[in-house]
Amino acid sequence: MALLGLCGLVAAGSGCAAAKGAFATVGFFGYEANEVAREHDVAFEQACQATREALVDLGFHEPAEEECDPTRMRFIVEDVAVDVARHAGSAVRVEVRIGRFESQDGQRLALLISEEIAYLLESSN
């Protein structure tokens, strides 16, 4: 009986992980632990500027910038990392990660930063 319950939990967990993965790749934005990823239809440089402004507007120090390559930029401040990456067409993906351990505070902060970036991008158009 216990083995059957364990198999049921594993099967249920697998389905949830598959559904979560499918949502994150197809949807407008997705969650993973203390991470929020969102795609925007804006210029790469515009998304980088909005990311920098959002972090400062929310009270963080000026973020350190690390150019990974001409199509991807990483902003790091305290335990926050934001990756901005150019994708096909005019899509830009912004991924916000907080810390290393999952927490409600980390999830809340990741969503707050992501929403501030989206707000700045929308208000600039």
C-alpha positions in Angstrom: 0.0 0.0 0.0 2.8 2.4 0.9 4.6 1.6 -2.3 1.4 2.4 -4.3 1.1 5.7 -2.5 4.7 6.6 -3.3 4.3 5.7 -7.0 1.2 7.9 -7.1 3.2 10.8 -5.6 6.0 10.3 -8.0 3.6 10.2 -11.0 1.7 13.3 -9.8 5.0 15.1 -9.3 6.2 14.2 -12.7 3.0 15.5 -14.3 3.3 18.8 -12.4 6.9 19.2 -13.5 6.0 18.5 -17.1 3.0 20.9 -17.0 5.2 23.6 -15.3 7.9 23.1 -18.0 5.4 23.3 -20.8 3.9 26.5 -19.4 7.3 28.2 -19.0 8.3 27.5 -22.6 4.9 28.4 -24.2 3.5 31.0 -21.9 4.1 34.7 -21.6 5.9 34.3 -18.3 6.7 31.4 -15.9 7.9 30.7 -12.4 10.7 28.4 -11.2 11.5 28.6 -7.5 12.8 32.1 -6.9 12.8 32.9 -10.6 10.5 34.7 -12.9 11.0 34.7 -16.7 9.1 37.0 -19.0 9.3 37.7 -22.7 8.9 41.3 -24.1 8.6 42.5 -27.7 11.1 45.4 -27.4 14.6 46.2 -28.4 17.4 44.5 -26.5 19.0 47.9 -25.4 15.6 49.1 -24.2 15.1 46.0 -22.0 18.6 46.5 -20.6 17.9 50.1 -19.7 14.6 49.2 -18.1 16.2 46.4 -16.0 18.9 48.9 -14.7 16.2 51.5 -13.9 13.9 49.0 -12.2 16.6 47.8 -9.9 17.6 51.3 -8.9 13.9 52.4 -8.6 13.3 49.5 -6.2 16.1 50.7 -3.9 19.0 48.5 -5.0 22.5 49.9 -5.6 23.6 50.4 -9.2 23.9 46.9 -10.6 27.1 45.4 -11.9 26.8 44.6 -15.6 28.4 41.6 -17.2 28.1 41.3 -21.0 28.0 37.6 -21.7 27.9 38.2 -25.5 26.4 40.7 -27.8 22.9 39.2 -27.4 22.9 38.6 -23.6 23.5 40.9 -20.6 23.6 40.0 -16.9 22.9 42.5 -14.1 24.0 41.5 -10.6 23.2 43.4 -7.3 23.2 41.8 -3.9 21.6 38.3 -4.3 19.7 39.4 -7.4 20.7 38.3 -10.9 18.8 39.5 -14.0 19.5 38.0 -17.4 18.4 39.9 -20.5 18.7 37.9 -23.7 17.8 38.6 -27.3 15.7 35.9 -29.0 14.4 35.4 -32.6 12.6 38.3 -34.1 12.1 41.2 -31.6 11.6 39.0 -28.5 13.7 39.7 -25.5 13.6 37.3 -22.5 14.2 38.8 -19.0 14.9 36.3 -16.2 15.0 37.4 -12.6 16.6 35.1 -10.0 16.8 35.7 -6.3 19.3 33.9 -4.1 20.0 30.2 -4.0 17.2 28.8 -1.8 13.5 28.9 -2.5 11.5 31.1 -0.3 8.3 33.1 -0.4 10.2 36.3 0.0 12.5 35.4 -2.9 9.5 34.6 -5.1 7.8 37.8 -4.1 10.9 39.9 -4.9 11.5 38.2 -8.2 7.9 38.9 -9.3 8.1 42.5 -8.1 11.3 43.2 -10.1 9.8 41.5 -13.2 6.7 43.6 -12.9 8.7 46.8 -12.5 10.7 46.0 -15.6 7.5 45.3 -17.5 5.9 48.5 -16.3 8.9 50.6 -17.4 8.9 48.9 -20.8 5.2 49.5 -21.3 5.3 53.1 -20.1 8.2 53.9 -22.5 6.1 52.9 -25.5 
